[in-house]
Amino acid sequence: MSVQIVTIESAPFAENSYVLWVDGSSTAVVIDPGFEPQSILEVLTERELTLAAILCTHGHVDHIAGNATLKQHYPSAPLIIGHGDAPMLTDPMLNLSGVFGFDIVSPPADQTVRDGEQLTLAGLTWHVREIPGHSPGHVVYILTETTPPWVLGGDVLFRGSIGRTDFPGGDYHALVTGIRRVLWPLPPDTVVYPGHGPTTTIGHERRTNPFLND
């Protein structure tokens, strides 16, 4: 199966939003719409794609700031997030926008997900796994129909680093434990599309990530 993905980096936090669709399909999924929703809309328009769903890995402001704009343009597209982070969508203090001095809220979740659930969206099966620690209810979305598999990982695992755990609800031990429990068993060539920075692979991080070497 040929799957296309476009990365849109949005200021001021260099957050990665992703537009993803199966080659030849007319529908797409957007992961973590940040502060550049117009750029996301341009990708959808240029490729004649309809938004099937908005998937949020977690509820921090840089990953949800574009939700409202996308929902305005595609009101029937469900907004989906892990059950543990759903309250962050509509609370500026919980999503940290209030901490940074600007209040941003998202529409509430249309659907919440839990560890082990599967979603069928835009012709793909999305495996939901919870990896808390960066935020209380952080989830990752794993695609096994691609070759190699893909992880839409939010702020869990980065190239050479891991997500911050000094925000409210952070837990370093939970994050490291979750990465090892959920991600390390995946094939080493599995590609990780993170919430910030360049892509990496599970094998590369297992070998070299200084936060996760035993």
Contacts in CASP RR format, 6 or more apart in sequence:
PFRMAT RR
TARGET T0000
AUTHOR 0000-0000-0000
METHOD contacts of the structure
MODEL  1
MSVQIVTIESAPFAENSYVLWVDGSSTAVVIDPGFEPQSILEVLTERELT
LAAILCTHGHVDHIAGNATLKQHYPSAPLIIGHGDAPMLTDPMLNLSGVF
GFDIVSPPADQTVRDGEQLTLAGLTWHVREIPGHSPGHVVYILTETTPPW
VLGGDVLFRGSIGRTDFPGGDYHALVTGIRRVLWPLPPDTVVYPGHGPTT
TIGHERRTNPFLND
1 22 0 8 1.000
1 23 0 8 1.000
1 124 0 8 1.000
1 145 0 8 1.000
1 146 0 8 1.000
1 147 0 8 1.000
2 22 0 8 1.000
2 23 0 8 1.000
3 20 0 8 1.000
3 21 0 8 1.000
3 22 0 8 1.000
3 23 0 8 1.000
3 124 0 8 1.000
3 143 0 8 1.000
3 145 0 8 1.000
3 146 0 8 1.000
3 150 0 8 1.000
4 20 0 8 1.000
4 21 0 8 1.000
4 22 0 8 1.000
4 23 0 8 1.000
5 18 0 8 1.000
5 19 0 8 1.000
5 20 0 8 1.000
5 150 0 8 1.000
5 193 0 8 1.000
6 18 0 8 1.000
6 19 0 8 1.000
6 20 0 8 1.000
6 43 0 8 1.000
7 16 0 8 1.000
7 17 0 8 1.000
7 18 0 8 1.000
7 193 0 8 1.000
8 16 0 8 1.000
8 17 0 8 1.000
8 18 0 8 1.000
8 19 0 8 1.000
8 36 0 8 1.000
8 39 0 8 1.000
8 40 0 8 1.000
8 43 0 8 1.000
9 15 0 8 1.000
9 16 0 8 1.000
9 17 0 8 1.000
9 36 0 8 1.000
10 17 0 8 1.000
10 34 0 8 1.000
10 35 0 8 1.000
10 36 0 8 1.000
10 39 0 8 1.000
10 62 0 8 1.000
10 65 0 8 1.000
11 35 0 8 1.000
11 36 0 8 1.000
12 35 0 8 1.000
13 35 0 8 1.000
13 62 0 8 1.000
13 196 0 8 1.000
14 196 0 8 1.000
14 197 0 8 1.000
15 32 0 8 1.000
15 34 0 8 1.000
15 35 0 8 1.000
15 62 0 8 1.000
15 63 0 8 1.000
15 195 0 8 1.000
15 196 0 8 1.000
16 32 0 8 1.000
16 154 0 8 1.000
16 193 0 8 1.000
16 194 0 8 1.000
16 195 0 8 1.000
16 196 0 8 1.000
16 197 0 8 1.000
17 30 0 8 1.000
17 31 0 8 1.000
17 32 0 8 1.000
17 33 0 8 1.000
17 34 0 8 1.000
17 36 0 8 1.000
17 39 0 8 1.000
17 40 0 8 1.000
18 30 0 8 1.000
18 31 0 8 1.000
18 32 0 8 1.000
18 152 0 8 1.000
18 193 0 8 1.000
19 28 0 8 1.000
19 29 0 8 1.000
19 30 0 8 1.000
19 40 0 8 1.000
19 43 0 8 1.000
19 44 0 8 1.000
19 49 0 8 1.000
20 28 0 8 1.000
20 29 0 8 1.000
20 30 0 8 1.000
20 31 0 8 1.000
20 122 0 8 1.000
20 124 0 8 1.000
20 152 0 8 1.000
21 27 0 8 1.000
21 28 0 8 1.000
21 29 0 8 1.000
21 47 0 8 1.000
21 49 0 8 1.000
21 122 0 8 1.000
22 122 0 8 1.000
22 123 0 8 1.000
22 124 0 8 1.000
25 49 0 8 1.000
25 122 0 8 1.000
25 123 0 8 1.000
26 48 0 8 1.000
26 49 0 8 1.000
26 50 0 8 1.000
27 49 0 8 1.000
27 50 0 8 1.000
27 51 0 8 1.000
27 52 0 8 1.000
27 121 0 8 1.000
27 122 0 8 1.000
27 123 0 8 1.000
28 44 0 8 1.000
28 47 0 8 1.000
28 49 0 8 1.000
28 50 0 8 1.000
28 51 0 8 1.000
28 52 0 8 1.000
28 122 0 8 1.000
29 51 0 8 1.000
29 52 0 8 1.000
29 53 0 8 1.000
29 54 0 8 1.000
29 55 0 8 1.000
29 121 0 8 1.000
29 122 0 8 1.000
29 124 0 8 1.000
29 126 0 8 1.000
30 40 0 8 1.000
30 51 0 8 1.000
30 53 0 8 1.000
30 54 0 8 1.000
30 55 0 8 1.000
30 70 0 8 1.000
31 54 0 8 1.000
31 55 0 8 1.000
31 56 0 8 1.000
31 57 0 8 1.000
31 141 0 8 1.000
31 152 0 8 1.000
31 154 0 8 1.000
31 193 0 8 1.000
32 55 0 8 1.000
32 56 0 8 1.000
32 57 0 8 1.000
32 63 0 8 1.000
32 64 0 8 1.000
32 154 0 8 1.000
32 195 0 8 1.000
33 40 0 8 1.000
33 54 0 8 1.000
33 63 0 8 1.000
33 64 0 8 1.000
33 65 0 8 1.000
33 66 0 8 1.000
33 67 0 8 1.000
33 69 0 8 1.000
33 70 0 8 1.000
34 62 0 8 1.000
34 63 0 8 1.000
34 64 0 8 1.000
34 65 0 8 1.000
34 66 0 8 1.000
35 62 0 8 1.000
35 65 0 8 1.000
35 66 0 8 1.000
36 66 0 8 1.000
37 65 0 8 1.000
37 66 0 8 1.000
37 69 0 8 1.000
37 70 0 8 1.000
38 69 0 8 1.000
40 66 0 8 1.000
40 70 0 8 1.000
41 69 0 8 1.000
41 70 0 8 1.000
41 73 0 8 1.000
43 49 0 8 1.000
44 50 0 8 1.000
44 51 0 8 1.000
50 74 0 8 1.000
51 70 0 8 1.000
51 73 0 8 1.000
51 74 0 8 1.000
51 77 0 8 1.000
52 77 0 8 1.000
52 121 0 8 1.000
52 122 0 8 1.000
53 77 0 8 1.000
53 78 0 8 1.000
53 79 0 8 1.000
53 80 0 8 1.000
53 119 0 8 1.000
53 121 0 8 1.000
53 122 0 8 1.000
54 67 0 8 1.000
54 70 0 8 1.000
54 71 0 8 1.000
54 77 0 8 1.000
54 78 0 8 1.000
54 79 0 8 1.000
54 80 0 8 1.000
55 80 0 8 1.000
55 81 0 8 1.000
55 119 0 8 1.000
55 121 0 8 1.000
55 126 0 8 1.000
55 141 0 8 1.000
55 152 0 8 1.000
56 63 0 8 1.000
56 64 0 8 1.000
56 67 0 8 1.000
56 79 0 8 1.000
56 80 0 8 1.000
56 81 0 8 1.000
56 82 0 8 1.000
56 85 0 8 1.000
56 89 0 8 1.000
57 63 0 8 1.000
57 138 0 8 1.000
57 139 0 8 1.000
57 140 0 8 1.000
57 141 0 8 1.000
57 152 0 8 1.000
57 153 0 8 1.000
57 154 0 8 1.000
57 155 0 8 1.000
57 156 0 8 1.000
57 195 0 8 1.000
58 81 0 8 1.000
58 82 0 8 1.000
58 85 0 8 1.000
58 88 0 8 1.000
58 134 0 8 1.000
58 135 0 8 1.000
58 137 0 8 1.000
58 138 0 8 1.000
58 139 0 8 1.000
58 154 0 8 1.000
58 155 0 8 1.000
59 81 0 8 1.000
59 85 0 8 1.000
59 88 0 8 1.000
59 89 0 8 1.000
59 94 0 8 1.000
59 95 0 8 1.000
59 135 0 8 1.000
60 88 0 8 1.000
60 95 0 8 1.000
60 96 0 8 1.000
60 135 0 8 1.000
60 155 0 8 1.000
60 167 0 8 1.000
61 92 0 8 1.000
61 95 0 8 1.000
61 96 0 8 1.000
61 97 0 8 1.000
61 100 0 8 1.000
61 104 0 8 1.000
63 154 0 8 1.000
63 155 0 8 1.000
63 195 0 8 1.000
64 88 0 8 1.000
64 89 0 8 1.000
64 95 0 8 1.000
64 104 0 8 1.000
64 106 0 8 1.000
65 97 0 8 1.000
65 104 0 8 1.000
65 106 0 8 1.000
66 106 0 8 1.000
67 79 0 8 1.000
67 89 0 8 1.000
67 106 0 8 1.000
67 107 0 8 1.000
68 105 0 8 1.000
68 106 0 8 1.000
68 107 0 8 1.000
70 77 0 8 1.000
71 77 0 8 1.000
71 79 0 8 1.000
71 107 0 8 1.000
78 110 0 8 1.000
78 111 0 8 1.000
79 89 0 8 1.000
79 106 0 8 1.000
79 107 0 8 1.000
79 108 0 8 1.000
79 109 0 8 1.000
79 110 0 8 1.000
79 111 0 8 1.000
80 109 0 8 1.000
80 110 0 8 1.000
80 111 0 8 1.000
80 112 0 8 1.000
80 113 0 8 1.000
80 119 0 8 1.000
81 89 0 8 1.000
81 109 0 8 1.000
81 112 0 8 1.000
81 113 0 8 1.000
81 139 0 8 1.000
82 109 0 8 1.000
82 112 0 8 1.000
82 113 0 8 1.000
82 114 0 8 1.000
82 128 0 8 1.000
82 130 0 8 1.000
82 137 0 8 1.000
82 138 0 8 1.000
82 139 0 8 1.000
83 112 0 8 1.000
83 113 0 8 1.000
83 114 0 8 1.000
83 137 0 8 1.000
84 112 0 8 1.000
84 136 0 8 1.000
84 137 0 8 1.000
85 135 0 8 1.000
85 136 0 8 1.000
85 137 0 8 1.000
85 138 0 8 1.000
85 139 0 8 1.000
86 108 0 8 1.000
86 109 0 8 1.000
86 112 0 8 1.000
87 94 0 8 1.000
88 94 0 8 1.000
88 95 0 8 1.000
88 135 0 8 1.000
89 95 0 8 1.000
89 105 0 8 1.000
89 106 0 8 1.000
89 107 0 8 1.000
89 108 0 8 1.000
89 109 0 8 1.000
90 105 0 8 1.000
90 106 0 8 1.000
90 107 0 8 1.000
90 108 0 8 1.000
91 105 0 8 1.000
92 98 0 8 1.000
92 103 0 8 1.000
92 104 0 8 1.000
92 105 0 8 1.000
93 99 0 8 1.000
94 168 0 8 1.000
95 104 0 8 1.000
95 105 0 8 1.000
95 106 0 8 1.000
96 167 0 8 1.000
97 103 0 8 1.000
97 104 0 8 1.000
97 105 0 8 1.000
98 104 0 8 1.000
113 119 0 8 1.000
113 128 0 8 1.000
113 139 0 8 1.000
114 128 0 8 1.000
114 130 0 8 1.000
115 128 0 8 1.000
115 129 0 8 1.000
115 130 0 8 1.000
115 139 0 8 1.000
116 127 0 8 1.000
116 128 0 8 1.000
116 129 0 8 1.000
116 130 0 8 1.000
117 128 0 8 1.000
118 125 0 8 1.000
118 126 0 8 1.000
118 127 0 8 1.000
118 128 0 8 1.000
119 125 0 8 1.000
119 126 0 8 1.000
119 128 0 8 1.000
119 141 0 8 1.000
120 126 0 8 1.000
124 143 0 8 1.000
124 145 0 8 1.000
125 143 0 8 1.000
125 144 0 8 1.000
125 145 0 8 1.000
126 141 0 8 1.000
126 142 0 8 1.000
126 143 0 8 1.000
127 141 0 8 1.000
127 142 0 8 1.000
127 143 0 8 1.000
127 144 0 8 1.000
128 139 0 8 1.000
128 140 0 8 1.000
128 141 0 8 1.000
128 142 0 8 1.000
129 139 0 8 1.000
129 140 0 8 1.000
129 142 0 8 1.000
129 182 0 8 1.000
130 137 0 8 1.000
130 138 0 8 1.000
130 139 0 8 1.000
130 182 0 8 1.000
131 138 0 8 1.000
131 139 0 8 1.000
131 140 0 8 1.000
131 156 0 8 1.000
131 175 0 8 1.000
131 178 0 8 1.000
131 179 0 8 1.000
131 182 0 8 1.000
131 183 0 8 1.000
132 138 0 8 1.000
132 170 0 8 1.000
132 171 0 8 1.000
132 174 0 8 1.000
132 175 0 8 1.000
132 178 0 8 1.000
133 165 0 8 1.000
133 169 0 8 1.000
133 170 0 8 1.000
133 171 0 8 1.000
133 172 0 8 1.000
133 174 0 8 1.000
133 175 0 8 1.000
134 155 0 8 1.000
134 156 0 8 1.000
134 162 0 8 1.000
134 163 0 8 1.000
134 164 0 8 1.000
134 165 0 8 1.000
134 167 0 8 1.000
134 170 0 8 1.000
134 175 0 8 1.000
135 155 0 8 1.000
135 167 0 8 1.000
135 169 0 8 1.000
135 170 0 8 1.000
136 169 0 8 1.000
136 170 0 8 1.000
138 154 0 8 1.000
138 155 0 8 1.000
138 156 0 8 1.000
140 151 0 8 1.000
140 152 0 8 1.000
140 153 0 8 1.000
140 154 0 8 1.000
140 156 0 8 1.000
140 182 0 8 1.000
140 183 0 8 1.000
141 151 0 8 1.000
141 152 0 8 1.000
141 153 0 8 1.000
142 149 0 8 1.000
142 150 0 8 1.000
142 151 0 8 1.000
142 152 0 8 1.000
142 186 0 8 1.000
143 149 0 8 1.000
143 150 0 8 1.000
143 151 0 8 1.000
143 152 0 8 1.000
146 191 0 8 1.000
148 187 0 8 1.000
148 189 0 8 1.000
148 190 0 8 1.000
148 191 0 8 1.000
148 201 0 8 1.000
149 186 0 8 1.000
149 187 0 8 1.000
149 190 0 8 1.000
149 191 0 8 1.000
150 190 0 8 1.000
150 191 0 8 1.000
150 192 0 8 1.000
150 193 0 8 1.000
151 157 0 8 1.000
151 183 0 8 1.000
151 186 0 8 1.000
151 190 0 8 1.000
151 191 0 8 1.000
151 192 0 8 1.000
151 193 0 8 1.000
151 202 0 8 1.000
152 193 0 8 1.000
153 192 0 8 1.000
153 193 0 8 1.000
153 194 0 8 1.000
153 195 0 8 1.000
154 194 0 8 1.000
154 195 0 8 1.000
155 163 0 8 1.000
155 164 0 8 1.000
155 194 0 8 1.000
155 195 0 8 1.000
155 196 0 8 1.000
156 162 0 8 1.000
156 163 0 8 1.000
156 175 0 8 1.000
156 179 0 8 1.000
156 183 0 8 1.000
156 194 0 8 1.000
157 163 0 8 1.000
157 179 0 8 1.000
157 183 0 8 1.000
157 192 0 8 1.000
157 194 0 8 1.000
157 200 0 8 1.000
157 205 0 8 1.000
157 209 0 8 1.000
158 194 0 8 1.000
158 195 0 8 1.000
158 196 0 8 1.000
158 197 0 8 1.000
158 200 0 8 1.000
159 194 0 8 1.000
159 197 0 8 1.000
159 198 0 8 1.000
159 199 0 8 1.000
159 200 0 8 1.000
159 204 0 8 1.000
159 205 0 8 1.000
160 200 0 8 1.000
160 205 0 8 1.000
160 208 0 8 1.000
160 209 0 8 1.000
160 210 0 8 1.000
160 211 0 8 1.000
161 209 0 8 1.000
161 211 0 8 1.000
162 175 0 8 1.000
162 176 0 8 1.000
162 179 0 8 1.000
162 209 0 8 1.000
162 211 0 8 1.000
162 212 0 8 1.000
163 175 0 8 1.000
164 170 0 8 1.000
165 171 0 8 1.000
165 172 0 8 1.000
165 175 0 8 1.000
176 211 0 8 1.000
176 212 0 8 1.000
179 212 0 8 1.000
180 212 0 8 1.000
183 190 0 8 1.000
183 192 0 8 1.000
183 202 0 8 1.000
184 202 0 8 1.000
184 206 0 8 1.000
186 202 0 8 1.000
187 202 0 8 1.000
188 201 0 8 1.000
188 202 0 8 1.000
188 203 0 8 1.000
188 206 0 8 1.000
189 201 0 8 1.000
189 202 0 8 1.000
189 203 0 8 1.000
190 201 0 8 1.000
190 202 0 8 1.000
190 203 0 8 1.000
191 199 0 8 1.000
191 200 0 8 1.000
191 201 0 8 1.000
192 199 0 8 1.000
192 200 0 8 1.000
192 201 0 8 1.000
192 202 0 8 1.000
192 205 0 8 1.000
193 199 0 8 1.000
194 200 0 8 1.000
205 212 0 8 1.000
206 212 0 8 1.000
END
